[in-house]
Amino acid sequence: MQGMAIAVSGTEFTDTDGVDGLIEMARSAQCDAVEFWYPKNALRDGVDAALRKLDRAGLRTACVSTPSQLYGPGEADSVALLQEAITLAARTGCNRVNTYFGHAPLVDDQRATEAYARALAPVLDLAATENVVIVLENEFDAFGWDPAGSDISRRPAALAALFARVDSPWFGLNFDAANFFCAAVSPVRDALPLLLPWVRYAHVKDVRRASVAEPPRDGWIRYTDHGRAYDTAPLGTGELDWPELIGSLATAGYDGHLTLEPHCVPSILLTETAGAADYLREVIKVHAPSHR
């Protein structure tokens, strides 16, 4: 791939939607790549039929994303799911598989790092064999599963220590600037400068701080992290400095996908995806001209 490219994420759809909506979302963004959520995007039609639909629509797979978490409850199932996703990614010619860290009742970053590295080791062996990079998405407590804040991916220094501990070309970061913002971390000042050496993929959306006393804006989604409320917003209208972020990624030589996930209600998804893609292309044109 030469230069940053736009993709769209299948996370916006339900278990019963299949890939038809994802194809329409890609068309609205005028892009040729999707993030395929496994198994969610394949549950309605089956993997083979879903992939055939994407192929007929002229769409490539930028990343196979999974709800796997290798730290805490469900480790064995998550290892198996991630291995399935790696095999699927290799089958589609995709070289990225997305995963999450996990959580525990207590905060112990050193213990969590060692436990994660142990669980990851056999998965990394398969990834190396299949030439697929596992990307770990940084998260906040979007669903209230981690009240202790034990997920080290919400802390840039702890996350950098994990990447240094694993020290593998087959393991990197899915940089989600909005998720860092929702974890009360400045993505521009405190996250990206420290983590740039490990960025292998990126999610793009916008958010703004909100008052829990007021309802979310029509069509958008509210998340709460440890008492702090955040609303998703049209790309370029929230609190993230996307020109600075894209410029930093470009300066560092990032030439991978920028995957849109607006996190809005279905009725406005296509319109908002189209607007986000237009905005992102303009940002790339101005702030990363060699990556157009």
C-alpha positions in Angstrom: 0.0 0.0 0.0 1.3 3.5 -0.8 -0.1 6.2 1.4 -2.9 6.3 3.9 -6.2 4.8 2.7 -9.7 5.0 4.1 -11.7 2.0 5.2 -15.0 1.5 7.0 -15.7 -0.7 10.0 -18.3 -3.5 10.3 -18.6 -2.8 14.0 -21.5 -0.5 13.1 -23.8 -3.4 12.4 -25.6 -6.1 14.3 -25.3 -9.9 14.3 -28.2 -10.2 11.9 -27.2 -7.5 9.4 -24.7 -9.5 7.3 -22.4 -7.4 5.1 -25.0 -5.7 2.9 -25.0 -2.5 5.0 -21.2 -2.6 5.2 -21.0 -2.6 1.4 -23.3 0.4 1.3 -21.2 2.1 4.0 -18.1 1.6 1.9 -19.8 3.0 -1.2 -20.9 6.1 0.8 -17.3 6.6 1.8 -16.1 6.0 -1.8 -13.5 3.5 -0.4 -12.5 0.0 -1.4 -11.7 -1.6 1.9 -13.6 -2.7 5.0 -12.8 -3.9 8.5 -14.6 -7.3 8.7 -15.9 -8.1 12.1 -15.6 -11.8 12.9 -17.8 -13.6 13.6 -20.5 -10.8 13.7 -20.5 -9.8 10.1 -20.6 -13.5 9.0 -23.3 -14.8 11.3 -26.2 -14.1 8.9 -24.8 -15.4 5.6 -21.8 -17.5 6.7 -18.2 -16.7 6.1 -18.0 -17.9 2.5 -21.1 -16.1 1.3 -20.1 -12.9 3.2 -16.7 -12.8 1.6 -18.1 -13.5 -1.8 -20.4 -10.5 -1.4 -17.5 -8.3 -0.5 -15.5 -9.6 -3.4 -18.3 -8.9 -5.9 -18.6 -5.4 -4.5 -14.9 -4.9 -5.2 -14.0 -4.5 -1.5 -10.8 -5.6 0.1 -10.4 -6.5 3.8 -8.3 -4.0 5.7 -8.5 -5.8 9.0 -10.3 -8.8 10.6 -11.6 -7.5 13.9 -12.6 -9.7 16.8 -14.1 -9.2 20.3 -11.2 -11.2 21.8 -9.5 -10.3 25.1 -6.5 -12.3 26.2 -6.4 -11.0 29.8 -8.9 -12.0 32.3 -12.1 -14.1 31.9 -12.5 -16.1 28.7 -8.8 -16.3 27.8 -9.0 -19.7 26.2 -12.0 -18.9 24.0 -10.4 -15.6 23.0 -7.1 -17.3 22.0 -9.1 -19.7 19.8 -11.1 -16.9 18.2 -8.0 -14.8 17.5 -6.4 -17.8 15.8 -9.5 -18.3 13.7 -9.3 -14.7 12.7 -5.7 -14.9 11.7 -6.4 -17.9 9.5 -9.3 -15.9 7.9 -7.2 -12.8 7.4 -4.5 -14.9 5.6 -7.3 -16.4 3.4 -8.5 -13.0 2.4 -5.0 -11.5 1.8 -5.4 -9.2 4.7 -2.5 -8.7 7.1 -4.1 -7.2 10.1 -6.2 -8.8 13.0 -7.6 -6.6 15.8 -8.0 -7.6 19.4 -8.5 -6.1 22.9 -6.6 -6.4 26.2 -9.2 -7.4 28.8 -9.7 -6.6 32.5 -9.4 -7.9 36.0 -10.8 -6.8 39.5 -7.5 -5.1 40.5 -5.0 -2.8 38.8 -1.6 -4.5 38.5 0.1 -3.4 35.3 3.1 -5.6 35.6 1.1 -8.8 36.4 -1.3 -7.9 33.6 1.6 -7.4 31.1 3.2 -10.7 31.9 -0.1 -12.6 31.8 -1.0 -11.1 28.4 2.4 -11.8 26.9 2.1 -15.5 28.0 -1.4 -15.8 26.4 -0.3 -14.0 23.3 2.8 -16.2 22.6 1.1 -19.1 20.8 -1.1 -16.7 18.8 2.0 -14.8 17.7 3.5 -18.0 16.4 0.5 -18.5 14.1 0.6 -14.8 13.1 4.2 -15.1 12.0 3.5 -18.2 10.0 0.6 -16.5 8.2 2.3 -13.1 7.9 -0.5 -11.3 9.8 0.1 -8.5 12.3 -2.0 -8.6 15.5 -3.1 -5.1 16.5 -4.2 -4.3 20.0 -6.8 -1.5 20.2 -6.5 0.9 23.1 -9.8 1.1 25.0 -11.7 2.9 27.8 -14.4 1.4 30.0 -17.1 1.8 27.3 -19.4 -0.9 28.7 -18.8 -0.7 32.5 -16.8 -4.0 32.5 -13.7 -2.5 34.0 -14.6 -0.3 37.0 -11.1 -0.7 38.5 -9.4 0.6 35.3 -7.2 -2.5 35.0 -7.0 -2.5 31.2 -3.5 -1.3 30.6 -4.3 -0.1 27.1 -5.9 3.0 28.6 -2.5 4.1 29.9 0.1 4.9 27.2 3.1 4.2 29.3 1.8 0.8 30.4 0.9 0.0 26.8 4.4 1.0 25.6 5.8 -1.3 28.2 3.7 -4.2 26.9 4.9 -3.6 23.3 8.5 -3.5 24.5 8.0 -6.7 26.5 6.5 -8.6 23.6 9.0 -7.1 21.2 7.6 -8.7 18.0 7.1 -7.4 14.5 3.8 -9.3 14.5 2.3 -7.3 17.4 1.4 -3.6 17.2 -1.1 -0.9 18.1 -4.5 -0.1 16.6 -4.4 3.6 17.6 -7.8 4.9 18.5 -7.4 8.6 19.4 -11.0 8.9 20.5 -10.7 6.0 22.9 -7.7 7.6 24.5 -9.7 10.9 24.8 -12.5 9.0 26.5 -9.9 7.5 28.9 -9.0 11.0 29.9 -5.7 10.9 28.0 -4.6 13.5 25.4 -4.0 11.6 22.2 -1.9 14.3 20.7 0.3 15.2 23.8 0.4 12.0 25.9 -0.4 9.0 23.7 0.8 9.2 20.1 4.3 10.6 20.7 5.0 7.7 23.0 3.3 5.0 21.0 4.2 6.0 17.4 6.8 3.2 17.0 4.2 0.6 17.4 1.2 2.0 15.4 0.2 -0.5 12.7 -3.5 0.5 12.2 -5.8 3.3 13.2 -9.5 4.0 13.9 -11.0 7.3 13.2 -14.0 8.9 14.9 -14.8 12.0 16.9 -16.1 12.6 20.4 -16.8 15.5 22.7 -17.2 15.8 26.5 -20.8 15.8 27.7 -22.9 16.5 30.7 -24.6 13.5 32.2 -27.5 15.8 33.1 -28.2 16.4 29.4 -29.4 13.9 26.8 -27.0 13.0 24.0 -27.4 14.8 20.7 -29.9 13.1 18.3 -28.4 10.3 16.3 -25.2 10.0 18.4 -24.0 7.6 21.1 -23.1 8.4 24.7 -20.4 6.5 26.5 -19.5 6.9 30.2 -16.0 6.2 31.5 -15.7 6.3 35.3 -18.3 8.9 35.7 -17.2 11.0 32.7 -19.6 11.3 29.8 -18.6 11.5 26.1 -20.8 11.8 23.0 -19.8 10.7 19.5 -19.9 13.5 17.0 -19.5 14.2 13.2 -15.9 13.9 12.3 -14.2 17.3 12.6 -16.7 18.7 15.0 -15.6 17.0 18.2 -12.6 17.7 20.4 -10.0 15.7 18.6 -7.3 17.5 16.6 -7.4 15.3 13.5 -5.1 17.6 11.5 -2.4 17.3 14.1 -2.9 13.5 14.5 -2.8 12.8 10.8 0.2 15.0 10.4 2.0 13.2 13.2 1.2 9.8 11.6 2.4 11.0 8.2 5.6 12.4 9.6 6.3 9.0 11.3 5.8 7.3 8.0 2.4 5.6 8.7 0.9 4.4 5.4 -1.8 2.1 6.6 -5.6 2.3 6.7 -7.6 4.9 8.6 -10.8 3.1 9.4 -14.0 5.1 9.9 -16.4 4.1 12.7 -18.8 7.0 13.3 -20.7 5.3 16.1 -24.0 6.9 15.2 -27.5 5.5 14.8 -28.3 3.6 11.6 -30.6 6.2 10.1 -27.7 8.7 9.6 -24.8 6.2 9.2 -24.4 6.6 5.4 -24.7 10.4 5.4 -22.2 10.7 8.3 -19.8 8.2 6.8 -19.8 10.2 3.5 -19.2 13.4 5.4 -16.4 11.8 7.5 -14.7 10.4 4.5 -14.8 13.8 2.7 -13.4 15.5 5.8 -10.7 12.9 6.3 -9.6 13.2 2.6 -9.2 16.9 3.0 -7.2 16.5 6.2 -4.9 14.0 4.4 -4.6 16.4 1.4 -3.5 19.3 3.6 -1.6 17.6 6.4 -0.2 14.5 4.7 0.1 15.5 1.0 2.6 12.8 0.2 0.0 10.2 1.5 -2.9 11.1 -0.8 
